Amino acid sequence: MAKTAELAKRVELHPNGVRIHLERLEEAGLVARVRLQGARGRPAHAWMVAPDARPGGREPRAYRDVARWLARSLNARRMSLRGLEQTGREVGRELAPSGCAPSVEAIEQVLAALGFAPYVQSRDQERMTICLGNCPYRDAARENQAAICALHKGVTRGLLDILAPDAKLERFVPRDPASAGCMIGLRLRAAR
């Protein structure tokens, strides 16, 4: 996720011109806009690849093969799943957009941008269950599901660290990556 001004600087164009292009990409369903909290004046926005983007009419395949090869090379018997989860947690913290108000909804937005198609299955004042309707890691998970799911569990913890520090990961239930449906159970506040 990047702010309009950051993107303009990268491509060495004026932010107003870049904003017009981003709005056209948004209309085409290729990027999604997120309003950032706390900015004075014109509302600040950040942009990310839309979760259902299909450039050229096809699902993006960037890094799919290398992810499969890396997953195949990770031998769960030699590599600690706990270590993979810790790496994922660091990645999750990096993925958390800056400037967003902390909330579990922000986590849903990041998971959607990553292609998980999340939806809230249940929610009350103390707990929330998010179901993932898609597994963007399915090809890699077929090679080594334990490693990929440990990494993803860590990513979820890292997102929570930044975006919902009061929430705790209570359950992370992997499912068959071909049919998705993994469950993320959150405790929203400490039980009384």
trRosetta pair geometry for C-beta under 8 A, 3 or more apart (Angstrom, degrees):
i j d omega theta_ij theta_ji phi_ij phi_ji
1 34 6.7 -19 -148 32 134 135
1 46 4.6 47 168 151 105 125
1 47 6.8 166 -152 76 66 33
1 48 4.3 -38 -95 -71 80 106
1 97 4.4 -29 73 -98 150 113
1 110 8.0 -81 -29 -107 130 85
1 113 7.2 -12 -65 -174 101 171
2 6 4.6 -121 -176 86 101 128
2 7 5.2 119 116 -55 126 91
2 10 7.9 -9 174 -8 157 139
2 46 6.2 166 85 -157 17 87
2 47 6.0 -28 64 56 70 83
2 48 7.8 133 15 -78 62 60
3 6 4.6 95 57 4 81 104
3 7 7.1 -152 92 -4 43 86
3 36 7.3 -23 -101 -22 104 148
3 44 6.3 -27 -136 -177 117 105
3 45 7.1 133 -140 87 66 46
3 46 5.2 -53 -81 -99 57 75
3 47 7.7 120 -124 9 14 80
3 99 7.9 57 -72 19 117 159
4 7 5.9 -60 -152 38 31 109
4 8 6.3 32 152 -22 67 107
4 15 5.3 83 135 -158 104 100
4 18 5.9 149 -170 101 84 115
4 19 5.2 19 -150 -82 139 88
4 22 6.6 -114 -112 8 94 159
4 44 7.8 -148 19 -156 101 67
4 45 6.1 53 -29 68 109 90
4 46 8.0 -132 -24 -104 64 33
4 47 6.9 87 -73 -16 65 115
5 8 5.6 -52 -145 35 32 114
5 9 6.4 36 155 -22 64 104
5 15 5.2 -22 -96 -98 62 131
6 9 5.8 -55 -152 33 30 112
6 10 6.6 31 151 -21 63 105
7 10 5.6 -54 -151 33 34 113
7 11 6.5 5 161 4 68 108
7 18 5.4 161 104 176 106 143
7 22 7.2 98 86 -69 160 128
7 47 6.8 -4 -37 43 148 129
8 11 6.5 -73 -146 51 27 90
8 12 7.9 109 162 -74 57 3
8 13 5.4 -106 -150 77 76 71
8 14 6.3 -37 -159 142 130 15
8 15 4.2 -86 -40 -84 163 61
8 17 7.6 114 -123 61 108 83
8 18 4.2 -137 -85 -1 86 151
9 12 7.3 23 -172 -77 30 44
11 18 6.7 141 56 -100 127 119
13 17 5.1 -98 161 80 116 124
13 18 5.3 137 90 -55 116 96
14 17 4.7 86 66 9 88 105
14 18 7.0 -163 91 -6 44 88
15 18 5.5 -58 -143 41 35 111
15 19 6.0 43 156 -28 69 104
16 19 5.6 -49 -147 30 30 116
16 20 6.9 34 152 -21 61 99
17 20 5.8 -50 -156 28 35 112
17 21 6.8 30 149 -13 64 104
18 21 5.7 -56 -154 39 37 110
18 22 6.2 37 150 -20 69 107
19 22 5.6 -54 -145 38 31 112
19 23 6.3 34 155 -21 65 104
20 23 5.8 -54 -150 34 29 111
20 24 6.7 29 151 -18 62 104
21 24 5.7 -54 -153 35 34 112
21 25 6.4 34 150 -17 66 104
22 25 5.5 -52 -148 38 35 112
22 26 6.3 41 149 -24 65 102
22 31 6.1 -72 -159 80 78 152
22 33 7.5 100 148 -82 114 103
22 47 5.5 -97 -152 -93 130 154
23 26 5.3 -47 -147 33 34 117
23 27 6.5 39 151 -21 63 100
24 27 5.6 -48 -150 33 34 113
24 28 6.5 28 151 -13 64 107
25 28 5.6 -59 -149 42 34 109
25 30 4.5 -79 -174 67 87 111
25 31 4.4 42 121 13 116 111
26 29 7.7 48 178 -68 32 21
26 30 7.5 -96 -74 53 23 67
26 31 5.3 -62 -76 76 66 85
26 32 6.9 105 -125 -107 90 26
26 33 5.7 -2 -108 -26 142 105
26 47 7.9 -106 -69 -130 104 108
26 50 7.8 133 -128 -61 55 121
29 50 5.6 -126 172 81 57 168
29 52 6.8 -49 175 90 113 92
29 53 6.3 169 133 -106 76 61
29 54 7.6 4 109 26 118 80
30 49 7.2 -56 165 -146 64 68
30 50 5.8 171 154 14 12 116
30 53 4.7 74 -139 -135 49 115
30 55 6.3 69 -127 -79 115 81
31 47 5.1 7 174 -173 130 107
31 48 6.6 152 -158 78 80 30
31 49 6.2 -66 -108 -112 65 32
31 50 5.6 -164 -125 -33 6 88
31 53 7.3 36 -59 -86 37 134
32 47 7.2 152 75 -154 42 59
32 48 5.5 -22 58 65 91 84
32 49 7.5 21 13 111 88 19
32 50 4.5 119 -37 -99 93 72
32 51 7.1 11 -23 -7 144 75
32 112 8.0 1 21 113 172 115
32 113 6.7 -128 45 -96 131 96
33 45 5.0 -19 -165 -170 102 130
33 46 7.6 141 -158 73 54 40
33 47 6.0 -28 -101 -99 60 72
34 45 6.5 140 70 -161 43 72
34 46 4.9 -22 63 62 101 90
34 47 7.5 -176 19 -80 80 24
34 48 6.8 29 -10 3 117 109
34 97 6.7 73 93 99 153 176
34 100 7.1 -29 153 -93 130 113
34 109 6.3 94 -105 172 128 148
35 43 5.5 -24 -146 167 106 127
35 44 7.4 114 -163 80 58 53
35 45 5.8 -43 -100 -102 50 76
36 39 5.8 64 94 -16 102 119
36 43 7.5 155 50 175 68 77
36 44 4.3 -39 54 94 118 103
36 45 6.5 -174 -2 -101 89 20
36 46 5.7 84 -53 -18 110 100
36 97 7.8 -125 -101 144 99 121
36 99 4.0 -2 -158 136 122 124
36 100 6.4 -89 -127 -75 69 54
37 99 6.4 171 48 164 66 69
37 100 6.4 86 10 -151 103 28
37 101 4.3 67 -17 -43 160 94
38 99 6.5 -134 46 -156 116 79
38 101 7.9 149 -28 -67 97 85
39 42 7.7 -37 130 85 123 51
39 43 6.3 116 74 -148 119 39
39 44 3.8 118 -26 -5 166 113
39 99 7.6 21 -43 -163 101 124
44 99 6.9 -73 101 172 135 149
46 97 5.7 155 93 -157 166 136
46 99 7.0 144 -38 68 129 129
48 97 7.9 -94 -55 -75 128 130
48 113 4.5 -18 136 -138 141 138
49 53 5.4 -90 177 11 88 150
49 60 7.6 -10 178 -20 148 158
49 113 6.3 113 67 -167 70 88
50 53 4.2 123 63 -53 90 94
50 113 7.6 -94 -144 -121 16 69
51 112 4.1 -82 -57 162 152 74
51 113 5.4 -101 -70 -93 86 25
51 114 7.4 0 -116 47 94 33
51 115 5.6 167 -157 -92 78 41
51 116 7.7 -68 -148 36 125 52
51 117 6.7 149 154 -74 132 61
52 117 7.9 66 -71 -86 95 99
53 60 6.8 27 95 -26 102 115
54 57 5.7 11 139 -154 112 19
54 58 6.0 162 -171 63 87 15
54 59 6.0 -42 -117 -76 85 44
54 60 7.8 -143 -121 -29 38 69
55 58 7.0 -34 78 58 59 72
55 60 6.2 55 25 -78 107 88
58 61 7.4 -25 135 -22 117 102
61 64 4.8 -67 -169 6 71 129
61 65 7.7 37 163 -19 102 87
63 66 5.2 -63 -154 49 65 108
63 67 5.5 72 145 -31 87 101
64 67 5.8 -58 -151 33 26 113
64 68 6.7 27 153 -19 62 104
64 139 5.5 53 -176 51 98 151
64 140 7.7 -138 -161 -40 57 91
65 68 5.6 -53 -153 33 35 111
65 69 6.4 31 153 -17 68 105
65 139 8.0 -53 -86 134 37 145
66 69 5.6 -53 -146 38 36 112
66 70 6.2 37 154 -19 68 104
67 70 5.8 -54 -146 38 30 109
67 71 6.2 31 155 -20 64 107
67 137 6.9 -122 160 -139 142 79
67 139 6.8 95 87 86 109 102
67 140 4.1 -70 140 -72 101 129
68 71 5.8 -57 -148 37 29 111
68 72 6.3 30 153 -21 64 106
68 139 5.0 -60 -75 138 113 101
68 140 5.1 -131 -83 -92 49 60
68 142 7.6 -10 -128 60 102 95
68 143 5.2 135 -161 -29 70 142
69 72 5.6 -53 -149 34 32 113
69 73 6.4 28 153 -18 64 107
69 143 7.9 -126 -72 -131 14 170
70 73 5.7 -59 -148 37 33 109
70 74 6.6 33 154 -23 66 103
70 140 7.2 -10 65 -136 88 118
71 74 5.9 -54 -150 30 33 110
71 140 4.0 142 -28 -171 146 85
71 141 7.2 -104 -153 -67 159 23
71 143 4.0 114 103 82 112 122
71 144 4.2 -168 170 36 88 105
71 147 5.9 165 -145 81 77 126
71 148 5.6 -3 -119 -57 126 106
72 143 4.3 -79 -66 -172 76 130
72 144 6.4 -178 -84 -24 30 111
74 79 5.4 -63 -164 33 87 153
74 84 7.4 72 -167 -89 147 134
74 144 5.5 169 73 114 98 169
74 147 4.4 115 108 -134 137 163
75 78 4.4 46 85 23 111 105
75 79 6.1 126 68 3 57 94
76 79 6.4 -67 -116 59 27 85
76 81 6.3 20 -148 -63 95 99
76 144 6.5 170 -38 -164 103 109
76 146 4.7 32 -101 86 151 134
76 147 5.6 -136 -77 -54 93 92
79 83 6.5 -110 176 64 81 125
79 84 6.6 72 140 -46 115 108
79 147 7.0 43 84 -110 128 115
80 83 3.8 88 77 0 106 106
80 84 6.9 -172 99 -6 60 78
81 84 5.4 -48 -150 36 40 114
81 85 6.4 45 149 -22 67 102
81 146 6.1 -74 -101 158 128 100
81 147 6.9 -128 -110 -101 81 51
81 150 4.2 -142 -168 -100 89 157
82 85 5.6 -51 -149 34 32 113
82 86 6.6 35 150 -20 63 102
82 150 7.6 -87 -59 -165 21 129
83 86 5.6 -50 -149 33 33 112
83 87 6.6 36 151 -18 64 102
84 87 5.6 -51 -151 35 35 113
84 88 6.4 38 149 -20 65 105
84 147 5.6 -146 -122 -155 168 71
84 150 4.3 73 91 108 119 120
84 151 4.9 -71 165 -67 102 76
84 154 6.8 -157 128 -11 59 141
85 88 5.4 -53 -150 37 34 116
85 89 6.5 41 150 -26 65 100
85 150 4.7 -87 -59 176 84 86
85 151 6.9 -131 -88 -85 40 27
85 153 5.4 -32 -124 84 104 104
85 154 3.8 164 -170 -63 51 108
85 157 7.3 51 175 17 96 139
86 89 5.5 -46 -150 28 35 115
86 90 6.9 37 151 -17 62 99
86 154 6.1 -96 -23 -129 9 137
87 90 5.8 -53 -157 33 35 111
87 91 6.5 34 147 -17 66 106
87 151 6.5 -35 83 -123 102 86
87 154 6.3 72 67 117 51 163
88 91 5.4 -55 -148 38 36 113
88 92 6.2 42 152 -25 68 103
88 150 6.9 -178 -8 129 141 59
88 151 4.1 157 -73 -168 120 49
88 152 6.3 -96 -147 -31 146 10
88 153 6.5 87 95 67 155 53
88 154 2.3 116 74 75 105 113
88 155 4.4 -79 -180 -36 96 67
88 156 7.8 7 144 15 120 62
88 157 7.3 86 107 38 98 99
88 158 6.6 -152 133 -9 62 122
89 92 5.5 -49 -147 32 32 116
89 93 6.7 35 153 -20 62 100
89 154 4.1 -89 -36 -173 67 89
89 155 7.2 -131 -79 -69 29 23
89 157 4.7 -37 -108 86 99 111
89 158 4.1 152 -166 -59 47 96
89 161 7.1 76 -171 -17 96 138
90 93 5.9 -52 -155 32 32 111
90 94 6.7 29 149 -16 63 106
90 154 7.6 -7 15 156 60 120
90 158 6.3 -101 0 -103 8 140
91 94 5.6 -58 -154 38 35 112
91 95 6.2 34 150 -22 69 107
91 151 7.7 19 33 -177 144 91
91 154 7.1 75 39 113 99 106
91 155 5.4 -42 89 -101 106 88
91 158 6.2 154 69 40 51 167
92 95 5.5 -54 -143 35 33 112
92 96 6.7 46 154 -36 63 95
92 154 6.4 -160 -12 132 121 63
92 155 4.0 148 -71 -161 100 45
92 156 6.4 -95 -111 8 148 12
92 157 6.2 139 50 69 161 54
92 158 2.1 137 73 69 107 112
92 159 4.5 -93 -175 -30 108 68
92 160 7.7 3 149 16 140 64
92 161 7.1 109 107 25 113 107
92 162 7.6 -174 133 12 83 112
93 96 5.9 -40 -156 11 33 116
93 158 4.2 -99 -31 -169 67 104
93 159 7.7 -143 -71 -65 36 33
93 161 5.7 -32 -90 74 97 130
93 162 5.5 131 -135 -37 66 122
94 158 7.5 -11 14 159 62 141
95 110 5.9 107 140 -166 109 131
95 114 7.7 12 -165 -68 145 121
95 155 6.8 26 18 -160 145 99
95 158 7.1 90 34 108 99 120
95 159 6.5 -41 81 -83 109 93
96 100 7.6 -123 174 42 81 124
96 106 7.7 55 -150 139 86 120
96 110 6.8 -50 -105 -80 50 158
96 158 7.1 -142 -28 137 111 84
96 159 5.5 155 -77 -128 98 59
96 161 7.7 -123 -33 72 153 80
96 162 3.6 124 112 84 174 146
96 163 5.2 -154 -138 -41 117 98
97 100 4.9 77 87 -19 103 121
97 106 7.2 -128 45 -170 103 113
97 110 7.0 -163 -11 -82 95 107
100 103 7.6 -105 151 27 103 90
100 106 4.7 122 148 -127 141 138
100 163 6.6 -6 93 -122 126 96
101 106 7.2 -172 75 -50 56 132
102 106 6.9 -100 -146 23 28 144
102 162 7.6 -151 -108 141 97 49
102 163 5.5 160 -136 -175 67 39
102 164 5.7 147 178 -87 93 41
102 165 6.4 -42 -151 8 149 85
102 166 7.9 103 140 9 134 93
103 106 4.9 111 62 -6 79 96
103 107 7.7 -138 104 0 55 81
103 163 6.8 -53 51 169 40 90
103 164 6.3 3 158 -85 10 96
104 107 5.2 -44 -159 30 50 117
104 108 6.7 56 143 -22 69 97
104 128 6.1 83 162 68 167 164
104 130 8.0 -160 172 -52 114 128
104 163 7.6 115 -98 126 29 105
104 164 4.9 45 -73 -87 65 153
104 167 6.0 90 -77 -53 106 161
104 186 6.4 161 -119 93 135 169
104 188 7.1 -65 -36 -110 140 100
105 108 5.4 -46 -153 32 40 116
105 109 6.6 44 148 -22 66 100
106 109 5.5 -49 -152 31 36 115
106 110 6.7 34 151 -17 66 101
106 163 4.4 -145 92 -160 122 125
106 164 7.3 173 53 -44 103 92
107 110 5.8 -53 -150 36 35 108
107 111 6.3 33 152 -16 67 107
107 130 7.9 -121 111 -44 114 166
107 156 7.8 62 -166 -149 124 71
107 159 5.0 110 -123 143 95 126
107 160 6.7 20 -95 -77 141 61
107 163 5.1 159 -61 97 82 142
107 164 5.9 -50 -31 -6 126 123
108 111 5.7 -57 -146 41 31 111
108 112 6.2 34 153 -22 65 106
108 118 5.1 -139 -143 89 78 132
108 120 7.4 -42 -98 -52 141 91
108 130 6.7 -155 -95 -125 92 137
109 112 5.6 -53 -147 35 30 113
109 113 6.4 30 153 -19 64 105
110 113 5.6 -53 -148 36 33 112
110 114 6.4 31 152 -17 64 106
110 159 5.8 -167 75 -129 151 133
110 163 7.3 -145 -5 -43 136 162
111 114 5.7 -56 -149 38 32 111
111 116 4.4 -53 172 48 90 134
111 118 4.4 43 107 -23 132 135
111 130 7.4 100 54 156 170 145
111 132 6.9 -111 176 -108 127 101
111 159 7.8 50 -51 -148 87 177
112 115 7.8 69 177 -56 31 14
112 116 6.7 -89 -84 55 30 80
112 117 6.8 68 -123 -95 71 27
112 118 5.9 -99 -63 28 76 91
114 136 6.2 -147 147 28 76 147
115 134 6.0 -90 152 105 75 127
115 136 3.5 80 91 -67 129 136
116 132 4.4 -61 179 -146 107 107
116 133 7.2 109 150 44 59 61
116 134 5.7 178 -162 68 27 80
116 135 7.3 23 -124 -99 71 35
116 136 6.4 -83 -67 -5 56 101
117 132 6.8 100 69 -173 68 58
117 133 3.6 -75 109 67 114 105
117 134 4.0 79 17 5 117 107
117 180 7.7 26 60 171 113 163
118 130 5.1 -1 -168 180 116 114
118 131 7.0 150 -152 78 62 42
118 132 5.5 -34 -94 -103 74 62
118 133 6.9 -175 -89 7 18 86
118 184 7.9 -25 -133 27 123 127
119 130 7.2 157 77 -155 27 69
119 131 5.7 -21 63 61 79 91
119 133 6.1 45 1 -33 105 118
120 123 5.4 -14 178 -32 128 120
120 128 6.4 -55 -141 -168 105 101
120 129 7.3 110 -165 78 60 54
120 130 5.9 -45 -101 -101 53 68
120 131 7.9 114 -150 17 7 79
121 129 4.5 -50 62 102 107 104
121 130 6.8 158 4 -123 88 13
121 131 4.4 80 -49 -21 118 110
121 183 7.3 -41 14 -127 151 98
122 127 7.5 10 110 111 101 98
122 128 7.1 -175 95 -147 58 42
122 129 4.7 31 46 35 88 109
123 127 7.3 -157 -137 101 44 54
123 128 4.4 13 -111 -114 88 85
123 129 7.4 -143 -65 27 60 61
124 127 5.8 25 47 49 90 76
124 128 7.8 -160 30 -72 48 59
125 188 7.0 -135 155 73 40 134
125 189 7.2 -38 150 31 80 120
126 187 6.4 -20 165 -155 80 73
126 188 5.6 -169 -164 47 26 95
126 189 5.8 -91 -121 52 68 81
126 191 6.4 56 -154 -90 143 71
127 170 7.1 -43 -129 22 104 155
127 185 6.8 -13 -167 -172 107 88
127 186 6.6 155 -156 84 57 57
127 187 5.8 -32 -99 -108 76 52
127 188 6.3 -150 -77 -1 19 93
128 167 7.8 -36 35 -138 118 131
128 185 7.6 161 85 -155 47 46
128 186 4.6 -9 59 59 92 107
128 188 5.8 76 -10 -54 104 112
129 171 7.8 -8 -115 63 94 121
129 183 6.0 -18 -168 -165 103 103
129 184 7.1 151 -157 77 52 50
129 185 5.2 -15 -104 -103 82 71
129 186 7.5 -173 -79 20 34 72
130 183 7.3 146 77 -158 50 51
130 184 4.4 -12 60 60 100 105
130 186 7.2 39 -5 -8 101 111
131 181 6.1 -23 -169 -149 105 54
131 182 7.4 151 -157 77 54 42
131 183 5.8 -24 -102 -101 68 70
131 184 7.9 -165 -75 22 23 75
132 135 6.8 80 127 -76 122 67
132 180 5.7 -117 111 -177 84 105
132 181 6.9 -159 68 -92 68 2
132 182 4.5 0 39 56 120 90
132 183 7.7 -141 8 -69 83 26
132 184 7.1 73 -35 -13 101 104
133 180 5.7 64 167 120 24 145
133 181 7.3 36 -110 -76 38 51
134 180 5.2 -74 -110 -91 15 158
135 138 4.3 105 99 -63 108 87
135 141 6.4 -42 161 11 136 149
135 177 4.2 -131 107 -153 162 78
135 178 7.8 -42 44 -37 131 14
135 180 4.6 -169 -22 -97 89 86
135 182 6.9 94 -85 -10 104 117
137 140 4.9 -58 -174 52 83 110
137 141 5.1 89 121 -32 93 102
137 148 5.1 168 151 -179 135 130
137 152 6.6 -134 12 -64 157 129
137 177 6.7 -94 91 -138 74 133
138 141 5.5 -57 -138 39 29 112
138 142 6.5 39 159 -29 64 98
138 177 3.9 161 -123 150 73 113
138 178 6.1 107 -156 -81 127 43
138 180 7.7 -69 -76 -67 116 82
139 142 5.9 -46 -156 21 30 113
139 143 7.5 26 147 -14 57 102
140 143 5.7 -57 -164 32 41 112
140 144 7.3 -42 163 47 71 79
140 148 5.0 139 116 -95 103 138
141 144 7.3 -99 -145 72 31 42
141 145 4.6 49 -175 -106 83 71
141 148 4.3 -119 -90 70 72 151
141 149 6.8 71 -126 -45 111 83
141 177 3.9 135 84 -53 142 156
142 145 7.3 35 -83 -59 17 89
142 177 6.4 -117 -52 62 71 135
142 178 7.8 65 -79 -55 107 92
143 148 7.8 99 61 -33 85 125
144 147 4.2 9 131 27 118 117
144 148 6.1 131 91 -17 75 92
145 148 5.9 -63 -140 44 31 105
145 149 5.7 25 165 -15 70 113
145 174 6.8 136 170 158 108 148
145 177 6.6 -152 -113 -23 105 117
146 149 6.2 -60 -141 42 22 105
146 150 6.3 24 158 -21 61 109
147 150 5.8 -56 -148 35 27 111
147 151 6.5 27 154 -18 63 106
148 151 5.7 -54 -151 36 32 113
148 152 6.3 29 152 -16 66 108
148 177 7.9 13 95 -78 143 142
149 152 5.5 -53 -142 41 34 111
149 153 6.2 42 154 -25 66 102
149 172 7.8 149 173 141 97 112
149 174 4.2 -22 -131 -84 145 145
149 182 7.7 -172 -128 -120 105 140
150 153 5.7 -48 -146 32 30 114
150 154 6.6 32 152 -18 60 104
151 154 5.8 -58 -157 36 31 113
151 155 6.6 35 147 -23 65 102
152 155 5.3 -45 -146 31 38 116
152 156 6.5 42 152 -20 65 100
152 182 7.9 10 121 147 144 170
153 156 5.7 -52 -154 33 33 114
153 157 6.6 33 148 -18 64 104
153 169 7.6 122 -169 170 84 157
153 172 4.6 100 -119 143 104 165
154 157 5.5 -52 -149 36 36 112
154 158 6.3 37 153 -20 67 105
155 158 5.7 -55 -150 37 31 113
155 159 6.5 33 152 -19 65 103
156 159 5.8 -52 -150 34 31 111
156 160 6.5 33 151 -18 63 105
156 169 6.1 101 121 -101 112 137
156 172 6.5 160 60 -108 154 127
156 184 5.9 -152 -148 -127 147 131
157 160 5.6 -55 -151 37 33 114
157 161 6.5 44 149 -31 65 99
157 169 5.6 -74 -91 -8 79 145
158 161 5.4 -41 -150 21 35 119
158 162 7.0 13 159 -2 63 104
159 162 6.4 -71 -156 45 31 96
159 163 5.3 -19 171 22 73 122
159 164 7.7 24 131 22 76 92
160 163 6.6 -71 -112 57 21 82
160 164 5.2 -54 -143 66 65 91
160 165 7.1 122 153 -92 66 33
160 167 5.5 -112 -149 84 108 100
160 168 7.4 101 171 -116 147 21
160 169 6.0 -143 -16 -43 164 95
160 186 7.5 -178 -109 -121 127 115
161 165 6.3 30 -168 -101 34 79
162 165 7.3 20 -107 -60 5 90
164 167 4.0 3 137 19 117 121
164 186 7.5 3 117 -159 148 144
166 188 7.3 32 114 176 99 52
166 189 6.4 -3 153 -99 116 67
167 186 4.8 -4 -177 -174 119 119
167 187 6.6 158 -159 78 63 50
167 188 5.4 -25 -107 -118 92 46
168 186 6.9 143 70 -159 42 65
168 187 4.5 -9 56 54 98 104
169 172 6.1 7 177 -46 120 105
169 184 7.1 -64 -135 -165 93 88
169 185 7.4 95 -169 77 56 62
169 186 6.4 -43 -104 -103 43 68
170 185 4.4 -74 74 114 98 102
170 186 6.2 143 9 -129 97 13
170 187 4.7 99 -52 -28 123 95
171 183 6.4 -11 117 114 114 105
171 184 7.2 161 89 -162 71 26
171 185 3.2 37 42 32 102 126
172 182 7.6 4 -177 174 68 108
172 183 7.5 176 -150 90 28 62
172 184 5.9 9 -110 -113 70 66
172 185 7.4 -127 -55 27 40 78
173 182 6.3 175 89 -161 61 63
173 183 4.1 9 49 51 110 101
173 184 8.0 -146 26 -63 72 32
173 185 7.5 53 -9 -13 102 105
174 182 5.3 -20 -124 -117 41 110
175 179 6.6 -81 137 81 118 92
175 180 6.4 59 78 153 121 22
175 181 4.3 -23 50 78 168 91
175 182 5.0 -146 14 -73 91 57
175 183 7.5 82 -32 -10 109 78
176 179 4.9 43 83 31 108 97
176 180 7.8 -53 86 -15 63 19
176 181 7.7 25 47 43 72 108
177 180 6.8 26 -158 -78 38 53
187 190 7.4 57 146 -92 122 35
187 191 7.6 -64 -160 -37 126 86
